[in-house]
Amino acid sequence: MPAEIEIRHCHSLTEYDECVRLELSTWGEELTVPAAIFVVAHHSGGQVLGAFDNGQMIGFTLALAGLRGAERFLHSHMTAVAPGYQNRGVGRRLKLFQRQDALKRGIPLVEWTFDPLELKNAHFNLFRLGALARRYIPDCYGVTKSPLHAGLPTDRLVAEWWLDSERVRGILADNPPPATGQRERISLPSNIAELKNIDRAAGLRIQSAMRAQFEQWFSKGYVATGVENRGDSTDYLLQPAASVAGLQLEDLDGE
């Protein structure tokens, strides 16, 4: 990635408008939030982070401040990178800057939702960043007209990124802690991102079966910690929460 790309906080209305421009090109009008939400995030303890190439915004992250009990966290609602800069490390640099900024502020956790059918995103979240998932939200945002969702319910996994955990520190240092304990698998076709767009009925069947499996294992105290490609299929890897190195998951009762 070009060295001149800069990651920093956004502060001006002009920069928030640029974030909206990237939103529109990424998700379309139906899913785009207005610039006013970026203003609210900035002034209420959230984050608006931008990636700039010679002054031109080519990516952003929007996070909102959250509170669960007495514990603060950030909900990272959106991250987008312009098409010409994707797969060049911009998204990872945005997330690493987000982590650094949150830790400086004493915030231990960043959360976000992601589509479990988007396996590249899942690999990035769980394997590259060290997040994990133990919550599944069926049809989180309702059925939309966005072509990205292929008319399916917007089921989402909730990524939990425990920023200073042994697991995250090891993964970011390319020294992941070894997996221990029993591991379970949830298998999906490796081409599910394309399949759901050409065969909605098949996509819906696969999504429904996947939902039932995630809900089953999460109810037994398992967490999703990785993704493994096996050719025609790709597996989510799940293990008991107690076996995840250095992790102490907070109780979500009453959320």
N, C-alpha and C positions, 0 to 999 in steps of 0.2 A: 504494500500500500504506500502511495506517495507520502514522503515524510512531512510535506507541508500541510497535510490534513490535520486540523486542530479540533480537539474535543473540549467544549467549555459550556458553562451555563449560558442560557439565553435570558435576556432582560428586557428587550424592547418590543413594542407592539408590531414593529416591522418584522422582527424575527418570529414572533408568534404567527403572523400571517404566512410566513414562509413554511412553518410547520403545517399549517392548514393546507397549503398548496401540496406538500408531500403526502399528506393524508389523502387528499382527493385522488391523486394519481395512484395511490397504493390500494385503497379500499373502496373508493367511490363515494358519492354524496351521502348515501343512506347511513354509512357507518362513521362519517366524519363529524368530529366535535368542533364547536366554534372556537375562535381565538380567545373568547372570554374564559373558557375553561383553563387555558394555559395561564392566563392572568391569575385566576383563582389558585391554581397549583403553586405558582411562584410566590404568592403572598400568604399562603396558608401552610407552609412547611413541606410542600412537595418538591418536585424537581422538573425543570424543563432544560434538557441537555441537547446541545446541537453538535453536529459534525460539519466542519467547513473545509472546503477545498479552495484556497486562495480567496477566502471571504464569501464563497457561495455555499449555502446550506445544502448538504447532500445526505443528511440523516438527522434524526432526532429521537429522543426518548421523553415521554411524558409520564410522570409518576405523581400520585396523589398521597397525601399524608393519611395514615390510618392509626387507629387505636383499638387494641383488643385487651380489655381489662385495663391494667396499668401499663401495658407494653406498647411502645410505638413501633410502627413498621411503615414501609412504603408499599403502595400498590402501584406497580408499573403497568399502566394501562395500555400504552402504545409505544412501539419502536418501529421506525420505518427507515429504509435506506433506498436512495434513488437507484433505479435499475442499473445504470452504468457503473455503480460502485458496489453492487452486491457480490457476495462471495470473495471479498477482498479484506475482510477483517474489520470493517467499519462497525458492524453490529456488536462484535465482541469488545471493541474498544469503548463503545458507548456503555456497555454493561459494566466493564471494569472501572470506568470513571464513576458510574453510578454507585458501585460498591465502595470505592474509595471515599466518595463524598458522604455516603451514609455512615460509614464507620467513623469518620471524623466527627459526625454529629451524634454519635452514640446510638445509632439505630442498628439493631442486629439482624433485621430480616427485611428482605424485599420479596414480594409476591407478585405473580401475574398469572393470567389464564392463557392456556393455549389449546389448540385443537388437537386431540390425540390422534386424529387421522393424518396430520401433517408430520410425517416421521422425521423429516430433516430438522424441523423445529424441535421436535422431541429430543433428537440426538444432541443438538446444540445445547438445549436447556439442561438435560440430565448428565450428559457425558462431558461436554466441553466446559460448562459452568459449574457443575456440581450441585445443581438444584435437585429437589426430589418432589414427589407428589403423593399425597394421601387423601385428596378430596376430588370427587368427581361431581360436576354440576350438570345435570341433564338440561339441554336446551337453554343454556345460560342467558342468551340474548334474544331468544325467540327466532323463529324462521325468518330469514331475510331474503331480499331479492338479489343480494350480492352474488355474482358468479363464483366468488371464492368459496361460498358455502354450498353450492350445487343443490340448493333447495332442501338440504338436510337440517334436522335440528342442530342448533349450535351447542353441542355438548362440549364441555371444557374440563380439562385437568387444571388444578391449581398448583403452579410451581411455587415451592418454598425455597428460597435461597438464603440459607443461614450463613451469613457473610463471613464470620470468623470461626466457623466450625472446622474441626480437623479434616473432615471430608472435603470441604471447599478449598481450604488452604492447600491440601495435597494435590487436588485435581488441577488447580491453577498453577501449581509449581511442577506440573507433569510428573507427579509422584503420587498417584491415587492410592489410598489405603486399600488393602486387599478385601474382597468381599468375604464375609463369614456368615455362617448359618445357612439355613435352607433357602433356596431361591425358587421362585415360581415364575411362569412365563405366560404372557398373553400374546398370541400370534396374530399378525395381520398380513395381508398380501403386501409385498413391498411396493407394488404399484397402486396402492389404494388412493393416493392423491389424484391420479389420472382416472382410475376406475370409477370413482364416485361421480365424475363429470360425464362419463359416457353411459353409465348404467346406474341411474339413481336408485332403483329397487335393490340392486346388489349392494350398493353403498349403504342403504338403510339397514339391510339385514346384517351386514358386517358391523355397522355402528351399534346396533341393538345388542348383538352378542358380546361385543367388546364392553359395552356399558355394564351388562350384567356381571361380567368377569371382574371388572375393576371394582364394582360395588361389593362383590363377594369378598375379594381379598382385602380391600380397605376395611371392611367390617371386622376382619380378623386381625387387624393391627399391622398389616403389611404396608410398605411404601414402595412406590416405583422409583428406582434408582438408576436405570440405564436402558439402553436400546441396543439390540444386537441384530445386525443384518445376517441372514442365512440364505441369501440367494433370492428365491421367489417369495420368501416370507421374511418378515422382520418382527422380532420379539421385544416386547417390553419385559424388563427384568424386575421382579419384585422380591423383597426380603423383609423379614420382621424388623420393625422400627428399632428394637433393642439391639440389633446386630449392626447398625450403621455406626461407623467409627465416630466417637466423640459427640454424638448427637443426643440432645435432650429436647424432644418435641413437646411443645406446650399443649395443655389441654384446650380443646376447642369447644367444650361444652358451653352452651349459652351464647355462642357466637351469633 
